[in-house]
Every structure is written in structure tokens, then in C-alpha cells.
Amino acid sequence: MYCSLRVQPTTLRRLMSVVMCLAYLMHPASPRVNNCTSTLDCSLNGDCVSGQCHCDAAWKGVSCQQLNLVPMTPTRVVEGAYRPGSRTSWGANVLQSPEDGLFHMFVAEMKGNCTLTSWIPNSQVVHAVSTEPDGPFTFREVLFDTFHHNPRLTRAHDGSYLLYMIGGNHSTSRVFWMLCCGCNMDQFMFLHTHMLCRRYCRQRQLQ
């Protein structure tokens, strides 16, 4: 490999050409090799064995950085695995229960037909069930009212179930939400008017 340096109109351009040429010689392009040393090099989605990432079933790629998704059929894409009317949902987590054999979905759903742009504070955690892992799932109940989001269900070694989520104390039944934070208020507006709304609604409650 060699670099040729053409005469440029300005000294700056000549200098830039020299720098780019030297950078290529010092760091030539080559196929990416993982050469992992720990699970951190495998995106925490697999194990590092003899310098190579062995990905968990849900992940693929040199560094286990890509989801290993099963292709969906066109019919399933149109119908949706979980499509509860016009309500918006996000981040489903599915586990099969050995007790009843059903597949149980725990998913964040926007209350009041709100969209995902107003997930704060309209997200709630709901429970849906199906006889098949890819649905269709049928709504069963609301487990946690607003504000709760990103549910993740797992099973402990003793057989008990653990449900993790993020959230805060922003119930849609409060004056705060009804007066200040309806569907028309997106996340950006909510965060920037949060303190103002709280002050206003606290004054209304005291009257």
C-alpha cells in the first residue's frame, strides 16, 4: 500500500491529505474481529469463550449486539399479536405459565387512547393472555395504573414470579393529571411544565 500526494492549491489542503494518508497507514481497514475478553465485549448478551462471543438465544452478531428476531408473517403484522382496539402499547414481555399452560403478556399501555408521545404520565401496565406465544393476546386486567412503564416478568429459582418496572406516583385519577397532563401533552411538554402544574393543582386542591 502506498499513498500519493497531489499538489493542492493551498498548503492547508496538502497538510490534510498528508494527515489522512498517514492515518490510513497506521490504521488500515480490516474485517472486524471481536476478540472478546469478557461478557462486556459481548454486550452482556452472551458469554465470551476463547475470544469469541457465544450469544444467548435472543441475540446475534459478532458482539451479540443484534436481536435474533423470528420473521413475522404478513397476516400477523397486520392483525398484531396484541391490538386492543385503538390503544397504544409498548414493550411486551411474555412468559408461559406451567400452572395453566397459557402465555401471559405484561405490557405498557397508554391510558385513555393516548399515544406513545405522552407515555409520561399515561403509561400503565396491563396483563393479556394467549394460547400461542405469538398471539393474538386478549386483554385481561390492568395491573398497575399510571404511571408505570417497561414491565419485565421473570421467574425466580423458587418458582415465584418477579415483575420489574419503572414508574412514579402520577395517577391519572388525580387533579394534577386531569388539569395539566392530558393526551395533548407530550413527554417534552410534561417535563418542562411539571413543577408549574404541580403548583397550580396544589392551589386548586387547597381552595
FISE-114670 format. One line per 8 residues: number of its first residue (from 1); their letters; for each residue x, y, z of C-alpha. Coordinates in nm, 2 decimals. Layout:
N
NUM> a> X Y Z  ...
***
This chain:
207
1> mycslrvq> 0.00 0.00 0.00  0.13 0.35 -0.08  -0.01 0.70 -0.08  0.03 0.96 -0.35  0.02 1.32 -0.27  -0.11 1.55 -0.53  -0.02 1.92 -0.54  -0.31 2.12 -0.39
9> pttlrrlm> -0.39 2.49 -0.43  -0.33 2.56 -0.07  -0.09 2.44 0.20  -0.39 2.35 0.42  -0.53 2.10 0.17  -0.18 1.94 0.13  -0.15 1.91 0.50  -0.49 1.75 0.53
17> svvmclay> -0.40 1.50 0.26  -0.08 1.40 0.44  -0.27 1.35 0.77  -0.54 1.14 0.61  -0.28 0.93 0.43  -0.08 0.86 0.75  -0.40 0.78 0.94  -0.48 0.51 0.68
25> lmhpaspr> -0.13 0.36 0.70  -0.14 0.35 1.08  -0.50 0.21 1.10  -0.58 0.02 0.78  -0.93 -0.11 0.72  -0.97 -0.47 0.81  -1.26 -0.71 0.88  -1.40 -0.67 1.23
33> vnnctstl> -1.29 -0.93 1.47  -1.44 -0.95 1.82  -1.15 -1.10 2.02  -1.37 -1.06 2.34  -1.22 -1.08 2.68  -1.53 -1.07 2.89  -1.91 -1.06 2.87  -1.89 -0.68 2.84
41> dcslngdc> -1.74 -0.73 2.49  -2.05 -0.94 2.41  -2.29 -0.66 2.51  -2.39 -0.86 2.82  -2.60 -1.07 2.58  -2.37 -1.38 2.57  -2.06 -1.55 2.70  -1.70 -1.49 2.59
49> vsgqchcd> -1.54 -1.83 2.51  -1.19 -1.85 2.37  -1.21 -1.50 2.24  -1.54 -1.54 2.06  -1.89 -1.44 2.17  -2.14 -1.71 2.22  -2.47 -1.53 2.21  -2.78 -1.60 2.41
57> aawkgvsc> -3.08 -1.73 2.21  -3.24 -1.39 2.18  -2.92 -1.22 2.03  -2.69 -1.25 1.74  -2.39 -1.07 1.58  -2.02 -1.06 1.64  -2.07 -0.88 1.97  -2.43 -1.02 2.03
65> qqlnlvpm> -2.55 -0.66 1.95  -2.85 -0.75 1.73  -3.18 -0.90 1.83  -3.23 -1.25 1.69  -3.59 -1.20 1.57  -3.81 -1.46 1.41  -3.97 -1.33 1.08  -4.33 -1.23 1.12
73> tptrvveg> -4.59 -1.34 0.86  -4.77 -1.06 0.68  -5.10 -1.16 0.83  -4.96 -1.14 1.18  -4.81 -0.80 1.12  -5.15 -0.66 1.00  -5.35 -0.82 1.28  -5.10 -0.76 1.55
81> ayrpgsrt> -5.01 -1.00 1.84  -5.18 -0.76 2.08  -5.41 -0.50 1.94  -5.66 -0.38 2.20  -5.88 -0.15 1.99  -5.72 0.19 1.93  -5.50 0.18 2.24  -5.12 0.21 2.21
89> swganvlq> -4.89 -0.04 2.37  -4.51 -0.07 2.42  -4.25 -0.32 2.54  -4.43 -0.65 2.57  -4.29 -0.93 2.79  -4.43 -1.29 2.75  -4.38 -1.59 2.97  -4.56 -1.93 2.96
97> spedglfh> -4.72 -2.04 3.29  -4.68 -2.41 3.37  -4.98 -2.37 3.60  -5.24 -2.31 3.32  -5.03 -2.35 3.01  -5.12 -2.01 2.88  -4.88 -1.74 2.76  -4.90 -1.43 2.98
105> mfvaemkg> -4.81 -1.09 2.84  -4.72 -0.79 3.05  -4.71 -0.47 2.85  -4.71 -0.10 2.89  -5.03 0.05 2.76  -5.12 0.42 2.72  -5.44 0.51 2.91  -5.73 0.70 2.76
113> nctltswi> -5.62 0.61 2.40  -5.32 0.84 2.43  -5.02 0.79 2.20  -4.67 0.69 2.29  -4.56 1.06 2.27  -4.74 1.11 2.60  -4.62 0.79 2.78  -4.53 1.01 3.07
121> pnsqvvha> -4.76 1.01 3.26  -5.02 0.80 3.07  -4.84 0.46 3.07  -4.99 0.18 3.27  -4.90 -0.19 3.30  -5.17 -0.44 3.17  -5.19 -0.82 3.16  -5.31 -1.01 2.85
129> vstepdgp> -5.32 -1.39 2.77  -5.30 -1.62 2.47  -5.28 -1.99 2.39  -4.99 -1.92 2.14  -4.66 -1.74 2.21  -4.71 -1.50 1.92  -5.08 -1.43 2.00  -5.32 -1.30 1.94
137> ftfrevlf> -5.34 -1.18 2.30  -5.66 -1.09 2.48  -5.67 -0.81 2.74  -5.74 -0.94 3.09  -5.67 -0.67 3.35  -5.48 -0.35 3.45  -5.22 -0.45 3.70  -5.07 -0.11 3.77
145> dtfhhnpr> -5.23 0.23 3.69  -5.04 0.53 3.58  -4.76 0.59 3.59  -4.59 0.26 3.53  -4.38 0.15 3.23  -4.15 -0.11 3.08  -4.27 -0.42 3.27  -4.04 -0.72 3.27
153> ltrahdgs> -4.15 -1.05 3.42  -3.91 -1.33 3.53  -3.94 -1.64 3.74  -3.71 -1.70 4.04  -3.55 -2.03 4.13  -3.81 -2.10 4.39  -4.09 -2.07 4.13  -4.22 -1.73 4.23
161> yllymigg> -4.27 -1.45 3.97  -4.09 -1.12 3.98  -4.23 -0.82 3.79  -3.99 -0.53 3.74  -4.10 -0.19 3.60  -4.02 0.18 3.62  -4.27 0.44 3.73  -4.38 0.72 3.96
169> nhstsrvf> -4.67 0.84 4.16  -4.86 1.02 3.88  -5.21 0.86 3.90  -5.45 0.97 3.62  -5.72 0.99 3.88  -5.56 1.29 4.04  -5.65 1.66 3.97  -5.29 1.70 3.85
177> wmlccgcn> -5.33 1.48 3.55  -5.68 1.59 3.46  -5.60 1.96 3.46  -5.24 1.96 3.33  -5.14 1.64 3.16  -5.39 1.50 2.91  -5.31 1.33 2.59  -5.23 1.66 2.41
185> mdqfmflh> -4.93 1.70 2.64  -4.62 1.51 2.51  -4.32 1.40 2.72  -4.12 1.72 2.64  -4.41 1.94 2.75  -4.47 1.73 3.06  -4.12 1.75 3.18  -4.09 2.12 3.13
193> thmlcrry> -4.42 2.21 3.29  -4.42 1.96 3.57  -4.34 2.19 3.85  -4.58 2.46 3.72  -4.87 2.20 3.70  -4.80 2.07 4.05  -4.80 2.42 4.19  -5.13 2.51 4.01
201> crqrqlq> -5.30 2.19 4.11  -5.19 2.21 4.47  -5.35 2.55 4.49  -5.67 2.42 4.34  -5.69 2.14 4.59  -5.64 2.39 4.88  -5.93 2.61 4.76
***
